[in-house]
């Protein structure tokens, strides 16, 4: 079912279930995964229709949130949860303006993230409260939350 030699969930037939994700990424990472999904659902009600994407043997399964443009992608990796956020030029300017409020770890990841033709691809490991808080702040830059507070 899942390839133990790969950090990604790569069984091609069906998207992973919640219980498979929980086992794959581990108990703590799964808590952050669930909190991220709940945060998106609460602050962006009826905005996104989460979609499972299969990126082949190399990239495996990921859960993408997208409206007209990509919001974020949740990636279940072996014993960790990673969040991919792609920032366009305008969004990068906003991130630059608040980067001092990010933790040193997130700032380093942002600064070293590769910029492609379609934007800067930030892959963050969500493995602490600080990482989660930074991720939520960055996502609020991607799209203003509907709810009044973050």
MODELLER restraints for C-alpha pairs under 7 A, 6 or more apart:
rsr = mdl.restraints
at = mdl.atoms
rsr.add(forms.Gaussian(group=physical.xy_distance, feature=features.Distance(at['CA:1:A'], at['CA:11:A']), mean=5.46, stdev=0.5))
rsr.add(forms.Gaussian(group=physical.xy_distance, feature=features.Distance(at['CA:2:A'], at['CA:9:A']), mean=5.63, stdev=0.5))
rsr.add(forms.Gaussian(group=physical.xy_distance, feature=features.Distance(at['CA:2:A'], at['CA:10:A']), mean=5.98, stdev=0.5))
rsr.add(forms.Gaussian(group=physical.xy_distance, feature=features.Distance(at['CA:2:A'], at['CA:11:A']), mean=5.57, stdev=0.5))
rsr.add(forms.Gaussian(group=physical.xy_distance, feature=features.Distance(at['CA:3:A'], at['CA:9:A']), mean=6.75, stdev=0.5))
rsr.add(forms.Gaussian(group=physical.xy_distance, feature=features.Distance(at['CA:3:A'], at['CA:10:A']), mean=6.36, stdev=0.5))
rsr.add(forms.Gaussian(group=physical.xy_distance, feature=features.Distance(at['CA:7:A'], at['CA:77:A']), mean=5.10, stdev=0.5))
rsr.add(forms.Gaussian(group=physical.xy_distance, feature=features.Distance(at['CA:7:A'], at['CA:78:A']), mean=4.69, stdev=0.5))
rsr.add(forms.Gaussian(group=physical.xy_distance, feature=features.Distance(at['CA:8:A'], at['CA:59:A']), mean=6.31, stdev=0.5))
rsr.add(forms.Gaussian(group=physical.xy_distance, feature=features.Distance(at['CA:8:A'], at['CA:60:A']), mean=5.34, stdev=0.5))
rsr.add(forms.Gaussian(group=physical.xy_distance, feature=features.Distance(at['CA:8:A'], at['CA:76:A']), mean=6.54, stdev=0.5))
rsr.add(forms.Gaussian(group=physical.xy_distance, feature=features.Distance(at['CA:8:A'], at['CA:77:A']), mean=4.76, stdev=0.5))
rsr.add(forms.Gaussian(group=physical.xy_distance, feature=features.Distance(at['CA:8:A'], at['CA:78:A']), mean=6.18, stdev=0.5))
rsr.add(forms.Gaussian(group=physical.xy_distance, feature=features.Distance(at['CA:9:A'], at['CA:60:A']), mean=5.04, stdev=0.5))
rsr.add(forms.Gaussian(group=physical.xy_distance, feature=features.Distance(at['CA:9:A'], at['CA:61:A']), mean=5.68, stdev=0.5))
rsr.add(forms.Gaussian(group=physical.xy_distance, feature=features.Distance(at['CA:9:A'], at['CA:76:A']), mean=6.96, stdev=0.5))
rsr.add(forms.Gaussian(group=physical.xy_distance, feature=features.Distance(at['CA:9:A'], at['CA:77:A']), mean=6.87, stdev=0.5))
rsr.add(forms.Gaussian(group=physical.xy_distance, feature=features.Distance(at['CA:10:A'], at['CA:56:A']), mean=6.80, stdev=0.5))
rsr.add(forms.Gaussian(group=physical.xy_distance, feature=features.Distance(at['CA:10:A'], at['CA:57:A']), mean=5.41, stdev=0.5))
rsr.add(forms.Gaussian(group=physical.xy_distance, feature=features.Distance(at['CA:10:A'], at['CA:60:A']), mean=4.20, stdev=0.5))
rsr.add(forms.Gaussian(group=physical.xy_distance, feature=features.Distance(at['CA:10:A'], at['CA:61:A']), mean=6.34, stdev=0.5))
rsr.add(forms.Gaussian(group=physical.xy_distance, feature=features.Distance(at['CA:12:A'], at['CA:54:A']), mean=6.98, stdev=0.5))
rsr.add(forms.Gaussian(group=physical.xy_distance, feature=features.Distance(at['CA:15:A'], at['CA:52:A']), mean=6.32, stdev=0.5))
rsr.add(forms.Gaussian(group=physical.xy_distance, feature=features.Distance(at['CA:15:A'], at['CA:61:A']), mean=6.70, stdev=0.5))
rsr.add(forms.Gaussian(group=physical.xy_distance, feature=features.Distance(at['CA:21:A'], at['CA:76:A']), mean=6.54, stdev=0.5))
rsr.add(forms.Gaussian(group=physical.xy_distance, feature=features.Distance(at['CA:22:A'], at['CA:30:A']), mean=5.27, stdev=0.5))
rsr.add(forms.Gaussian(group=physical.xy_distance, feature=features.Distance(at['CA:24:A'], at['CA:78:A']), mean=5.42, stdev=0.5))
rsr.add(forms.Gaussian(group=physical.xy_distance, feature=features.Distance(at['CA:24:A'], at['CA:79:A']), mean=6.18, stdev=0.5))
rsr.add(forms.Gaussian(group=physical.xy_distance, feature=features.Distance(at['CA:25:A'], at['CA:76:A']), mean=6.01, stdev=0.5))
rsr.add(forms.Gaussian(group=physical.xy_distance, feature=features.Distance(at['CA:25:A'], at['CA:77:A']), mean=5.78, stdev=0.5))
rsr.add(forms.Gaussian(group=physical.xy_distance, feature=features.Distance(at['CA:25:A'], at['CA:78:A']), mean=5.04, stdev=0.5))
rsr.add(forms.Gaussian(group=physical.xy_distance, feature=features.Distance(at['CA:25:A'], at['CA:79:A']), mean=3.99, stdev=0.5))
rsr.add(forms.Gaussian(group=physical.xy_distance, feature=features.Distance(at['CA:25:A'], at['CA:80:A']), mean=4.79, stdev=0.5))
rsr.add(forms.Gaussian(group=physical.xy_distance, feature=features.Distance(at['CA:25:A'], at['CA:81:A']), mean=6.20, stdev=0.5))
rsr.add(forms.Gaussian(group=physical.xy_distance, feature=features.Distance(at['CA:26:A'], at['CA:79:A']), mean=5.15, stdev=0.5))
rsr.add(forms.Gaussian(group=physical.xy_distance, feature=features.Distance(at['CA:26:A'], at['CA:80:A']), mean=6.83, stdev=0.5))
rsr.add(forms.Gaussian(group=physical.xy_distance, feature=features.Distance(at['CA:29:A'], at['CA:80:A']), mean=5.50, stdev=0.5))
rsr.add(forms.Gaussian(group=physical.xy_distance, feature=features.Distance(at['CA:29:A'], at['CA:81:A']), mean=5.53, stdev=0.5))
rsr.add(forms.Gaussian(group=physical.xy_distance, feature=features.Distance(at['CA:29:A'], at['CA:127:A']), mean=6.25, stdev=0.5))
rsr.add(forms.Gaussian(group=physical.xy_distance, feature=features.Distance(at['CA:32:A'], at['CA:126:A']), mean=6.75, stdev=0.5))
rsr.add(forms.Gaussian(group=physical.xy_distance, feature=features.Distance(at['CA:33:A'], at['CA:81:A']), mean=6.66, stdev=0.5))
rsr.add(forms.Gaussian(group=physical.xy_distance, feature=features.Distance(at['CA:43:A'], at['CA:145:A']), mean=5.19, stdev=0.5))
rsr.add(forms.Gaussian(group=physical.xy_distance, feature=features.Distance(at['CA:43:A'], at['CA:146:A']), mean=5.48, stdev=0.5))
rsr.add(forms.Gaussian(group=physical.xy_distance, feature=features.Distance(at['CA:43:A'], at['CA:147:A']), mean=5.08, stdev=0.5))
rsr.add(forms.Gaussian(group=physical.xy_distance, feature=features.Distance(at['CA:44:A'], at['CA:145:A']), mean=5.85, stdev=0.5))
rsr.add(forms.Gaussian(group=physical.xy_distance, feature=features.Distance(at['CA:44:A'], at['CA:146:A']), mean=5.65, stdev=0.5))
rsr.add(forms.Gaussian(group=physical.xy_distance, feature=features.Distance(at['CA:47:A'], at['CA:67:A']), mean=6.73, stdev=0.5))
rsr.add(forms.Gaussian(group=physical.xy_distance, feature=features.Distance(at['CA:48:A'], at['CA:65:A']), mean=5.79, stdev=0.5))
rsr.add(forms.Gaussian(group=physical.xy_distance, feature=features.Distance(at['CA:48:A'], at['CA:66:A']), mean=5.74, stdev=0.5))
rsr.add(forms.Gaussian(group=physical.xy_distance, feature=features.Distance(at['CA:48:A'], at['CA:67:A']), mean=5.61, stdev=0.5))
rsr.add(forms.Gaussian(group=physical.xy_distance, feature=features.Distance(at['CA:49:A'], at['CA:65:A']), mean=6.51, stdev=0.5))
rsr.add(forms.Gaussian(group=physical.xy_distance, feature=features.Distance(at['CA:50:A'], at['CA:63:A']), mean=6.38, stdev=0.5))
rsr.add(forms.Gaussian(group=physical.xy_distance, feature=features.Distance(at['CA:50:A'], at['CA:64:A']), mean=5.59, stdev=0.5))
rsr.add(forms.Gaussian(group=physical.xy_distance, feature=features.Distance(at['CA:50:A'], at['CA:65:A']), mean=4.83, stdev=0.5))
rsr.add(forms.Gaussian(group=physical.xy_distance, feature=features.Distance(at['CA:51:A'], at['CA:63:A']), mean=5.57, stdev=0.5))
rsr.add(forms.Gaussian(group=physical.xy_distance, feature=features.Distance(at['CA:51:A'], at['CA:64:A']), mean=5.18, stdev=0.5))
rsr.add(forms.Gaussian(group=physical.xy_distance, feature=features.Distance(at['CA:51:A'], at['CA:65:A']), mean=6.58, stdev=0.5))
rsr.add(forms.Gaussian(group=physical.xy_distance, feature=features.Distance(at['CA:52:A'], at['CA:61:A']), mean=6.71, stdev=0.5))
rsr.add(forms.Gaussian(group=physical.xy_distance, feature=features.Distance(at['CA:52:A'], at['CA:62:A']), mean=5.72, stdev=0.5))
rsr.add(forms.Gaussian(group=physical.xy_distance, feature=features.Distance(at['CA:52:A'], at['CA:63:A']), mean=4.53, stdev=0.5))
rsr.add(forms.Gaussian(group=physical.xy_distance, feature=features.Distance(at['CA:52:A'], at['CA:64:A']), mean=6.24, stdev=0.5))
rsr.add(forms.Gaussian(group=physical.xy_distance, feature=features.Distance(at['CA:53:A'], at['CA:61:A']), mean=5.65, stdev=0.5))
rsr.add(forms.Gaussian(group=physical.xy_distance, feature=features.Distance(at['CA:53:A'], at['CA:62:A']), mean=5.38, stdev=0.5))
rsr.add(forms.Gaussian(group=physical.xy_distance, feature=features.Distance(at['CA:53:A'], at['CA:63:A']), mean=6.24, stdev=0.5))
rsr.add(forms.Gaussian(group=physical.xy_distance, feature=features.Distance(at['CA:54:A'], at['CA:60:A']), mean=5.43, stdev=0.5))
rsr.add(forms.Gaussian(group=physical.xy_distance, feature=features.Distance(at['CA:54:A'], at['CA:61:A']), mean=4.59, stdev=0.5))
rsr.add(forms.Gaussian(group=physical.xy_distance, feature=features.Distance(at['CA:54:A'], at['CA:62:A']), mean=6.61, stdev=0.5))
rsr.add(forms.Gaussian(group=physical.xy_distance, feature=features.Distance(at['CA:55:A'], at['CA:61:A']), mean=6.20, stdev=0.5))
rsr.add(forms.Gaussian(group=physical.xy_distance, feature=features.Distance(at['CA:61:A'], at['CA:75:A']), mean=6.99, stdev=0.5))
rsr.add(forms.Gaussian(group=physical.xy_distance, feature=features.Distance(at['CA:62:A'], at['CA:73:A']), mean=6.43, stdev=0.5))
rsr.add(forms.Gaussian(group=physical.xy_distance, feature=features.Distance(at['CA:62:A'], at['CA:74:A']), mean=5.70, stdev=0.5))
rsr.add(forms.Gaussian(group=physical.xy_distance, feature=features.Distance(at['CA:62:A'], at['CA:75:A']), mean=4.68, stdev=0.5))
rsr.add(forms.Gaussian(group=physical.xy_distance, feature=features.Distance(at['CA:62:A'], at['CA:76:A']), mean=6.68, stdev=0.5))
rsr.add(forms.Gaussian(group=physical.xy_distance, feature=features.Distance(at['CA:63:A'], at['CA:73:A']), mean=5.43, stdev=0.5))
rsr.add(forms.Gaussian(group=physical.xy_distance, feature=features.Distance(at['CA:63:A'], at['CA:74:A']), mean=5.00, stdev=0.5))
rsr.add(forms.Gaussian(group=physical.xy_distance, feature=features.Distance(at['CA:63:A'], at['CA:75:A']), mean=6.48, stdev=0.5))
rsr.add(forms.Gaussian(group=physical.xy_distance, feature=features.Distance(at['CA:64:A'], at['CA:72:A']), mean=6.01, stdev=0.5))
rsr.add(forms.Gaussian(group=physical.xy_distance, feature=features.Distance(at['CA:64:A'], at['CA:73:A']), mean=4.22, stdev=0.5))
rsr.add(forms.Gaussian(group=physical.xy_distance, feature=features.Distance(at['CA:64:A'], at['CA:74:A']), mean=6.34, stdev=0.5))
rsr.add(forms.Gaussian(group=physical.xy_distance, feature=features.Distance(at['CA:65:A'], at['CA:71:A']), mean=5.43, stdev=0.5))
rsr.add(forms.Gaussian(group=physical.xy_distance, feature=features.Distance(at['CA:65:A'], at['CA:72:A']), mean=5.39, stdev=0.5))
rsr.add(forms.Gaussian(group=physical.xy_distance, feature=features.Distance(at['CA:65:A'], at['CA:73:A']), mean=6.02, stdev=0.5))
rsr.add(forms.Gaussian(group=physical.xy_distance, feature=features.Distance(at['CA:71:A'], at['CA:85:A']), mean=6.78, stdev=0.5))
rsr.add(forms.Gaussian(group=physical.xy_distance, feature=features.Distance(at['CA:71:A'], at['CA:142:A']), mean=6.52, stdev=0.5))
rsr.add(forms.Gaussian(group=physical.xy_distance, feature=features.Distance(at['CA:72:A'], at['CA:83:A']), mean=6.94, stdev=0.5))
rsr.add(forms.Gaussian(group=physical.xy_distance, feature=features.Distance(at['CA:72:A'], at['CA:84:A']), mean=5.63, stdev=0.5))
rsr.add(forms.Gaussian(group=physical.xy_distance, feature=features.Distance(at['CA:72:A'], at['CA:85:A']), mean=4.83, stdev=0.5))
rsr.add(forms.Gaussian(group=physical.xy_distance, feature=features.Distance(at['CA:73:A'], at['CA:83:A']), mean=5.80, stdev=0.5))
rsr.add(forms.Gaussian(group=physical.xy_distance, feature=features.Distance(at['CA:73:A'], at['CA:84:A']), mean=5.02, stdev=0.5))
rsr.add(forms.Gaussian(group=physical.xy_distance, feature=features.Distance(at['CA:73:A'], at['CA:85:A']), mean=6.68, stdev=0.5))
rsr.add(forms.Gaussian(group=physical.xy_distance, feature=features.Distance(at['CA:74:A'], at['CA:82:A']), mean=6.18, stdev=0.5))
rsr.add(forms.Gaussian(group=physical.xy_distance, feature=features.Distance(at['CA:74:A'], at['CA:83:A']), mean=4.81, stdev=0.5))
rsr.add(forms.Gaussian(group=physical.xy_distance, feature=features.Distance(at['CA:74:A'], at['CA:84:A']), mean=6.47, stdev=0.5))
rsr.add(forms.Gaussian(group=physical.xy_distance, feature=features.Distance(at['CA:75:A'], at['CA:81:A']), mean=6.04, stdev=0.5))
rsr.add(forms.Gaussian(group=physical.xy_distance, feature=features.Distance(at['CA:75:A'], at['CA:82:A']), mean=5.10, stdev=0.5))
rsr.add(forms.Gaussian(group=physical.xy_distance, feature=features.Distance(at['CA:75:A'], at['CA:83:A']), mean=5.99, stdev=0.5))
rsr.add(forms.Gaussian(group=physical.xy_distance, feature=features.Distance(at['CA:76:A'], at['CA:82:A']), mean=6.53, stdev=0.5))
rsr.add(forms.Gaussian(group=physical.xy_distance, feature=features.Distance(at['CA:80:A'], at['CA:125:A']), mean=6.99, stdev=0.5))
rsr.add(forms.Gaussian(group=physical.xy_distance, feature=features.Distance(at['CA:81:A'], at['CA:125:A']), mean=5.91, stdev=0.5))
rsr.add(forms.Gaussian(group=physical.xy_distance, feature=features.Distance(at['CA:81:A'], at['CA:126:A']), mean=5.67, stdev=0.5))
rsr.add(forms.Gaussian(group=physical.xy_distance, feature=features.Distance(at['CA:82:A'], at['CA:123:A']), mean=6.40, stdev=0.5))
rsr.add(forms.Gaussian(group=physical.xy_distance, feature=features.Distance(at['CA:82:A'], at['CA:124:A']), mean=5.39, stdev=0.5))
rsr.add(forms.Gaussian(group=physical.xy_distance, feature=features.Distance(at['CA:82:A'], at['CA:125:A']), mean=4.36, stdev=0.5))
rsr.add(forms.Gaussian(group=physical.xy_distance, feature=features.Distance(at['CA:82:A'], at['CA:126:A']), mean=5.74, stdev=0.5))
rsr.add(forms.Gaussian(group=physical.xy_distance, feature=features.Distance(at['CA:83:A'], at['CA:123:A']), mean=5.60, stdev=0.5))
rsr.add(forms.Gaussian(group=physical.xy_distance, feature=features.Distance(at['CA:83:A'], at['CA:124:A']), mean=5.16, stdev=0.5))
rsr.add(forms.Gaussian(group=physical.xy_distance, feature=features.Distance(at['CA:83:A'], at['CA:125:A']), mean=6.39, stdev=0.5))
rsr.add(forms.Gaussian(group=physical.xy_distance, feature=features.Distance(at['CA:83:A'], at['CA:126:A']), mean=6.84, stdev=0.5))
rsr.add(forms.Gaussian(group=physical.xy_distance, feature=features.Distance(at['CA:84:A'], at['CA:121:A']), mean=6.86, stdev=0.5))
rsr.add(forms.Gaussian(group=physical.xy_distance, feature=features.Distance(at['CA:84:A'], at['CA:122:A']), mean=5.60, stdev=0.5))
rsr.add(forms.Gaussian(group=physical.xy_distance, feature=features.Distance(at['CA:84:A'], at['CA:123:A']), mean=4.47, stdev=0.5))
rsr.add(forms.Gaussian(group=physical.xy_distance, feature=features.Distance(at['CA:84:A'], at['CA:124:A']), mean=6.42, stdev=0.5))
rsr.add(forms.Gaussian(group=physical.xy_distance, feature=features.Distance(at['CA:85:A'], at['CA:121:A']), mean=6.04, stdev=0.5))
rsr.add(forms.Gaussian(group=physical.xy_distance, feature=features.Distance(at['CA:85:A'], at['CA:122:A']), mean=5.26, stdev=0.5))
rsr.add(forms.Gaussian(group=physical.xy_distance, feature=features.Distance(at['CA:85:A'], at['CA:123:A']), mean=6.58, stdev=0.5))
rsr.add(forms.Gaussian(group=physical.xy_distance, feature=features.Distance(at['CA:86:A'], at['CA:119:A']), mean=5.80, stdev=0.5))
rsr.add(forms.Gaussian(group=physical.xy_distance, feature=features.Distance(at['CA:86:A'], at['CA:120:A']), mean=5.39, stdev=0.5))
rsr.add(forms.Gaussian(group=physical.xy_distance, feature=features.Distance(at['CA:86:A'], at['CA:121:A']), mean=4.52, stdev=0.5))
rsr.add(forms.Gaussian(group=physical.xy_distance, feature=features.Distance(at['CA:86:A'], at['CA:122:A']), mean=6.09, stdev=0.5))
rsr.add(forms.Gaussian(group=physical.xy_distance, feature=features.Distance(at['CA:87:A'], at['CA:119:A']), mean=5.14, stdev=0.5))
rsr.add(forms.Gaussian(group=physical.xy_distance, feature=features.Distance(at['CA:87:A'], at['CA:120:A']), mean=5.06, stdev=0.5))
rsr.add(forms.Gaussian(group=physical.xy_distance, feature=features.Distance(at['CA:87:A'], at['CA:121:A']), mean=6.63, stdev=0.5))
rsr.add(forms.Gaussian(group=physical.xy_distance, feature=features.Distance(at['CA:88:A'], at['CA:118:A']), mean=6.64, stdev=0.5))
rsr.add(forms.Gaussian(group=physical.xy_distance, feature=features.Distance(at['CA:88:A'], at['CA:119:A']), mean=4.52, stdev=0.5))
rsr.add(forms.Gaussian(group=physical.xy_distance, feature=features.Distance(at['CA:88:A'], at['CA:120:A']), mean=6.61, stdev=0.5))
rsr.add(forms.Gaussian(group=physical.xy_distance, feature=features.Distance(at['CA:89:A'], at['CA:119:A']), mean=6.64, stdev=0.5))
rsr.add(forms.Gaussian(group=physical.xy_distance, feature=features.Distance(at['CA:91:A'], at['CA:141:A']), mean=6.62, stdev=0.5))
rsr.add(forms.Gaussian(group=physical.xy_distance, feature=features.Distance(at['CA:91:A'], at['CA:142:A']), mean=6.47, stdev=0.5))
rsr.add(forms.Gaussian(group=physical.xy_distance, feature=features.Distance(at['CA:94:A'], at['CA:141:A']), mean=6.91, stdev=0.5))
rsr.add(forms.Gaussian(group=physical.xy_distance, feature=features.Distance(at['CA:99:A'], at['CA:107:A']), mean=6.46, stdev=0.5))
rsr.add(forms.Gaussian(group=physical.xy_distance, feature=features.Distance(at['CA:102:A'], at['CA:134:A']), mean=5.85, stdev=0.5))
rsr.add(forms.Gaussian(group=physical.xy_distance, feature=features.Distance(at['CA:103:A'], at['CA:130:A']), mean=7.00, stdev=0.5))
rsr.add(forms.Gaussian(group=physical.xy_distance, feature=features.Distance(at['CA:106:A'], at['CA:131:A']), mean=6.98, stdev=0.5))
rsr.add(forms.Gaussian(group=physical.xy_distance, feature=features.Distance(at['CA:109:A'], at['CA:122:A']), mean=6.96, stdev=0.5))
rsr.add(forms.Gaussian(group=physical.xy_distance, feature=features.Distance(at['CA:110:A'], at['CA:122:A']), mean=5.93, stdev=0.5))
rsr.add(forms.Gaussian(group=physical.xy_distance, feature=features.Distance(at['CA:113:A'], at['CA:120:A']), mean=6.42, stdev=0.5))
rsr.add(forms.Gaussian(group=physical.xy_distance, feature=features.Distance(at['CA:113:A'], at['CA:121:A']), mean=5.88, stdev=0.5))
rsr.add(forms.Gaussian(group=physical.xy_distance, feature=features.Distance(at['CA:113:A'], at['CA:122:A']), mean=5.39, stdev=0.5))
rsr.add(forms.Gaussian(group=physical.xy_distance, feature=features.Distance(at['CA:114:A'], at['CA:120:A']), mean=5.72, stdev=0.5))
rsr.add(forms.Gaussian(group=physical.xy_distance, feature=features.Distance(at['CA:114:A'], at['CA:121:A']), mean=5.84, stdev=0.5))
rsr.add(forms.Gaussian(group=physical.xy_distance, feature=features.Distance(at['CA:115:A'], at['CA:121:A']), mean=6.19, stdev=0.5))
rsr.add(forms.Gaussian(group=physical.xy_distance, feature=features.Distance(at['CA:126:A'], at['CA:132:A']), mean=5.78, stdev=0.5))
